[in-house]
Amino acid sequence: MSDKRPVLDVRELGIDFGGLTAVNDFSMQVYDNEIVGLIGPNGAGKTTVFNMLTKVYQPTRGTILFDGEDTGKKSVVDMNKSGIARTFQNIRLFSQLSVLDNVKTGYHNRSAYSPLTAILRLPAYYAREREIDKNARELLKIFGLEEEAENLASNLPYGAQRRLEIARALATGPKLLLLDEPAAGMNPQETEELMDMIRLVREHFKIAILLIEHDMKLVMGICERITVLNYGMMLAEGSPEEIQANPAVIKAYLGE
């Protein structure tokens, strides 16, 4: 893949909290239409990496290039508008809004009308709202949630809430989707369905996916490449087969 420019290029990234180094000298690349896993023992720094990529945390050092552009001065909102969307380990839906309205919030992130147009309810506002409603319903259909459109998000089963969170993230039109432990709390059947859904997302939306996950069956089953983080530093990188056979990775997970 060295002949292509990565959609995400992380170079020597690091962050300190007071006197503690949480992540140090971390580098990785994610290419377009690729599924990459970021794994490691608990406390290895994986979610901290996600928080730096989305600018929840500003890195202490290093460079993040997204789609070839240095993101050093960008905010959380800037990163989302430039094409990075994420989900969270703990589901963060608008629980008292409908399933449909949750997805609409993603589309509103890139609304074409001005605040004045919305306040005055000009024709452009209604035209855009009709378009958003149509697109949101089509997205729900892809995720098998079209029959739940008018129901409260809080009333969905757990696995369906996960699907809704991913659908809402995709409504923002990302080039890169970050999934933080999407299988957390799922039973084996739900995890299998999640694997199929992640493949569908990549194939249908033609985007790159970077995921943190502890379920090794899921990671090894869908990722083309895997990066292993341990004590805030990159321990290994390679194909699922290479990672499974790597003595350093085995020692980090098993303590042997």
C-alpha positions as CSV (number, residue, x, y, z in Angstrom):
1,M,0.0,0.0,0.0
2,S,3.0,2.3,0.0
3,D,2.1,3.7,-3.4
4,K,-1.1,5.2,-2.0
5,R,-1.6,8.1,0.4
6,P,-3.2,7.0,3.6
7,V,-6.5,8.6,4.6
8,L,-5.1,8.7,8.2
9,D,-1.4,9.1,8.8
10,V,-0.3,9.3,12.5
11,R,3.3,10.1,13.1
12,E,5.1,9.8,16.5
13,L,2.0,10.8,18.4
14,G,2.2,11.3,22.2
15,I,0.3,12.8,25.1
16,D,1.2,13.5,28.7
17,F,-1.2,14.0,31.6
18,G,0.8,15.9,34.2
19,G,3.9,13.8,34.7
20,L,2.4,10.7,33.2
21,T,2.9,9.7,29.6
22,A,-0.2,7.9,28.4
23,V,0.8,7.4,24.8
24,N,4.2,7.9,23.3
25,D,5.8,7.6,19.8
26,F,2.7,6.1,18.3
27,S,2.5,5.9,14.5
28,M,0.0,4.1,12.2
29,Q,-1.6,4.5,8.8
30,V,-5.1,3.6,7.6
31,Y,-5.9,3.5,3.9
32,D,-9.1,4.1,2.1
33,N,-11.7,1.3,2.2
34,E,-9.6,-0.6,4.7
35,I,-10.7,-2.2,8.1
36,V,-7.9,-1.9,10.7
37,G,-8.0,-3.1,14.3
38,L,-6.4,-1.3,17.3
39,I,-6.0,-3.8,20.1
40,G,-4.1,-4.1,23.4
41,P,-4.6,-5.0,27.1
42,N,-6.8,-2.9,29.3
43,G,-5.2,0.5,30.0
44,A,-2.9,0.3,26.9
45,G,-4.0,3.7,25.7
46,K,-6.4,2.7,22.8
47,T,-9.3,5.1,23.7
48,T,-6.7,7.8,24.4
49,V,-5.5,7.4,20.8
50,F,-9.1,7.8,19.5
51,N,-9.6,10.9,21.7
52,M,-6.5,12.4,20.1
53,L,-7.6,11.5,16.6
54,T,-10.9,13.3,17.2
55,K,-9.3,16.1,19.2
56,V,-11.1,15.4,22.4
57,Y,-7.5,15.5,23.6
58,Q,-4.9,17.7,22.0
59,P,-1.7,15.6,21.5
60,T,1.4,16.8,23.4
61,R,3.5,15.9,20.4
62,G,3.4,14.3,17.0
63,T,1.4,14.8,13.9
64,I,-2.0,13.6,12.6
65,L,-2.6,13.9,8.9
66,F,-6.1,13.3,7.8
67,D,-6.7,13.1,4.0
68,G,-3.3,14.7,3.6
69,E,-4.0,17.7,5.8
70,D,-2.3,18.5,9.2
71,T,-5.1,18.5,11.8
72,G,-3.0,20.3,14.5
73,K,-5.2,23.3,14.9
74,K,-8.6,21.6,14.4
75,S,-11.3,21.1,17.0
76,V,-13.6,18.2,17.7
77,V,-16.3,19.9,15.4
78,D,-13.7,20.5,12.7
79,M,-12.6,16.9,12.7
80,N,-16.1,15.7,12.4
81,K,-16.9,18.1,9.5
82,S,-13.6,17.1,7.8
83,G,-14.7,13.5,7.7
84,I,-14.0,11.5,10.9
85,A,-17.0,10.0,12.8
86,R,-16.9,7.8,15.9
87,T,-18.9,5.7,18.2
88,F,-18.2,5.1,21.9
89,Q,-17.7,2.2,24.2
90,N,-20.8,3.3,26.2
91,I,-23.6,4.0,23.8
92,R,-24.3,7.7,23.5
93,L,-27.7,8.1,21.8
94,F,-30.3,10.8,22.4
95,S,-32.4,8.4,24.3
96,Q,-35.5,10.5,24.4
97,L,-35.5,11.3,20.7
98,S,-36.9,9.0,18.1
99,V,-34.7,6.6,16.1
100,L,-35.3,8.8,13.1
101,D,-34.4,12.0,14.8
102,N,-31.2,10.5,16.1
103,V,-30.1,9.9,12.6
104,K,-31.3,13.3,11.5
105,T,-28.9,14.9,14.0
106,G,-26.0,13.5,12.0
107,Y,-27.3,15.0,8.7
108,H,-27.8,18.3,10.4
109,N,-24.1,18.5,11.0
110,R,-23.7,19.3,7.3
111,S,-26.9,21.2,6.7
112,A,-26.7,23.6,3.7
113,Y,-29.0,26.3,4.9
114,S,-28.0,29.3,7.0
115,P,-29.2,29.9,10.6
116,L,-31.4,32.8,9.3
117,T,-33.0,30.5,6.8
118,A,-33.9,28.1,9.6
119,I,-35.2,30.8,11.9
120,L,-37.4,32.3,9.2
121,R,-38.4,28.9,7.9
122,L,-37.7,29.9,4.3
123,P,-38.3,27.5,1.4
124,A,-34.7,26.3,1.4
125,Y,-35.2,25.1,5.0
126,Y,-38.2,22.9,4.2
127,A,-36.5,21.5,1.1
128,R,-33.4,20.5,3.0
129,E,-35.5,19.0,5.9
130,R,-37.4,16.9,3.4
131,E,-34.1,15.7,1.9
132,I,-32.7,14.9,5.4
133,D,-35.8,12.9,6.3
134,K,-35.6,10.9,3.1
135,N,-31.9,10.2,3.5
136,A,-32.3,9.3,7.2
137,R,-35.1,6.8,6.4
138,E,-33.0,5.2,3.6
139,L,-30.1,4.9,6.1
140,L,-32.3,3.2,8.7
141,K,-33.5,0.7,6.0
142,I,-29.9,-0.3,5.4
143,F,-29.5,-1.1,9.1
144,G,-32.8,-2.9,9.4
145,L,-34.3,-0.1,11.6
146,E,-36.9,1.4,9.3
147,E,-39.8,-0.1,11.3
148,E,-38.4,1.5,14.4
149,A,-38.2,5.0,13.0
150,E,-40.8,6.6,15.2
151,N,-39.9,4.7,18.4
152,L,-37.8,6.2,21.1
153,A,-34.1,5.2,20.8
154,S,-34.2,4.1,24.5
155,N,-36.7,1.5,23.7
156,L,-34.5,-0.4,21.2
157,P,-32.8,-3.6,22.2
158,Y,-29.1,-3.3,22.9
159,G,-27.8,-4.6,19.6
160,A,-30.2,-2.3,17.7
161,Q,-29.0,0.7,19.7
162,R,-25.4,-0.2,18.5
163,R,-26.6,-0.2,14.9
164,L,-28.4,3.1,15.4
165,E,-25.2,4.7,16.8
166,I,-23.3,3.6,13.8
167,A,-26.0,4.8,11.4
168,R,-26.0,8.2,13.1
169,A,-22.2,8.4,12.7
170,L,-22.5,7.5,9.0
171,A,-25.1,10.3,8.6
172,T,-22.3,12.8,9.0
173,G,-20.7,11.6,5.8
174,P,-17.3,10.3,7.1
175,K,-14.3,9.2,5.2
176,L,-13.1,7.4,8.3
177,L,-15.3,5.6,10.9
178,L,-13.9,5.0,14.4
179,L,-15.6,2.2,16.4
180,D,-14.7,2.0,20.1
181,E,-15.5,-1.5,21.3
182,P,-18.6,-1.9,19.2
183,A,-19.1,-5.5,20.4
184,A,-19.1,-4.5,24.1
185,G,-22.0,-6.1,25.9
186,M,-23.1,-8.2,22.9
187,N,-23.9,-11.9,22.9
188,P,-22.3,-14.2,20.3
189,Q,-25.2,-13.9,17.9
190,E,-25.2,-10.1,18.1
191,T,-21.4,-10.1,17.6
192,E,-21.8,-12.2,14.4
193,E,-24.4,-9.8,13.1
194,L,-22.1,-6.9,14.0
195,M,-19.3,-8.4,11.9
196,D,-21.6,-8.7,8.9
197,M,-22.8,-5.1,9.5
198,I,-19.2,-3.7,9.6
199,R,-18.4,-5.5,6.3
200,L,-21.6,-4.0,4.8
201,V,-20.7,-0.5,6.0
202,R,-17.3,-0.8,4.3
203,E,-18.7,-2.2,1.1
204,H,-21.7,0.1,0.8
205,F,-20.2,3.4,2.0
206,K,-16.7,2.8,0.6
207,I,-15.0,4.2,3.8
208,A,-12.1,3.3,6.0
209,I,-12.9,1.8,9.4
210,L,-10.6,1.8,12.5
211,L,-11.9,-0.2,15.5
212,I,-10.9,-0.9,19.0
213,E,-12.1,-4.3,20.2
214,H,-11.4,-6.9,22.8
215,D,-13.4,-9.6,21.0
216,M,-10.5,-11.4,19.2
217,K,-12.9,-13.4,17.0
218,L,-14.4,-10.2,15.6
219,V,-11.0,-8.5,15.2
220,M,-9.4,-11.5,13.5
221,G,-12.4,-12.1,11.4
222,I,-12.8,-8.7,9.8
223,C,-9.6,-6.7,10.0
224,E,-7.0,-6.7,7.2
225,R,-4.4,-5.2,9.5
226,I,-4.0,-4.9,13.2
227,T,-1.9,-2.6,15.4
228,V,-1.2,-3.6,19.0
229,L,-0.7,-1.0,21.7
230,N,0.8,-1.8,25.1
231,Y,1.7,0.7,27.8
232,G,1.0,3.5,25.4
233,M,3.4,2.4,22.8
234,M,3.1,0.4,19.6
235,L,4.0,-3.2,20.3
236,A,3.3,-4.8,16.9
237,E,1.6,-4.4,13.5
238,G,0.7,-6.9,10.9
239,S,-1.9,-9.2,9.4
240,P,-4.2,-11.1,11.8
241,E,-2.1,-14.2,11.2
242,E,1.1,-12.3,12.0
243,I,-0.4,-10.8,15.2
244,Q,-1.7,-14.2,16.4
245,A,1.8,-15.7,16.1
246,N,3.7,-12.8,17.5
247,P,5.5,-13.8,20.8
248,A,5.5,-10.2,22.2
249,V,1.7,-9.9,21.6
250,I,1.1,-13.3,23.3
251,K,3.2,-12.2,26.3
252,A,1.4,-8.9,26.6
253,Y,-2.0,-10.6,26.7
254,L,-1.1,-13.7,28.7
255,G,1.7,-12.4,30.8
256,E,3.9,-15.3,30.0
